[in-house]
Amino acid sequence: MITRAYPNAKGERQEVAMTAAEWEALTVEQLQDMLGFNAPVPAPAAIPAAAPAAAPFAKPKAKGK
């Protein structure tokens, strides 16, 4: 068994142990998956709709002008 230590996606030390044959077959993408770097990104929270703006107050027109 070969054990190697890597920083994972959380910045913590993570040890990965495999046989030599497994290390030779391992791709960089697979290692990134194991370390949590290719985890699905959660969808952003829905942004609440803005409240409708209040209508501006209209002054009554003066009579006779």
N, C-alpha and C positions, 0 to 999 in steps of 0.2 A: 504494500500500500504506500502511496505517495500522498503526503499531506502538504497542502499549500495554504497560506493565509492571504486573504484579500480584504480590502475595505468594501463593505456592501453598500447598497443604496442609502442606508441610514447613517453611513459613516462609521459603522461599527466593524470591528475585526471579525471576519468569518473564515473559518477553516473548512477546506474542501478536501476530502480524502477519497482517492480512487486508485485502481490498479494502473499500472503503466499503460496497458492496452486501452483502458478507458480514457486516460489523459491524452493519448495519441489520437483518439477518435473524437475528442471533444472539440467543438467549434467555439469561436469567440462569442458568437451569439448565444449558444447554449450556456456558456459560463456567465454571461451577462444576465440571462434569465435566472440562473441559480442564485445570483447575488442580488436580484430584485431590481435591476436597472430597466428591464423591459416590461415591468408591471403595467397593466392597463391604467391609464390616467382616468381618475373619476371625472364624470361630467360636471361642469360648473353648475352651481346652484342657480335656479331660475331667478332672474332679476325681476323684482316686483314692478308692475306697471306704475308709472307715475300718476299721481292723482290729477284729474283734469284741472286746468287753471281756472280760477274764478273769472267770470266775465267782468270787464272793467265797468266801473260805475259811470253811467251816462248822466250828464247834467241835463235837467229839463231846459228846453229852449225858452227864452224870454218871449213873452207875448208882445206883439206889436212891433217887432223890429224886423 
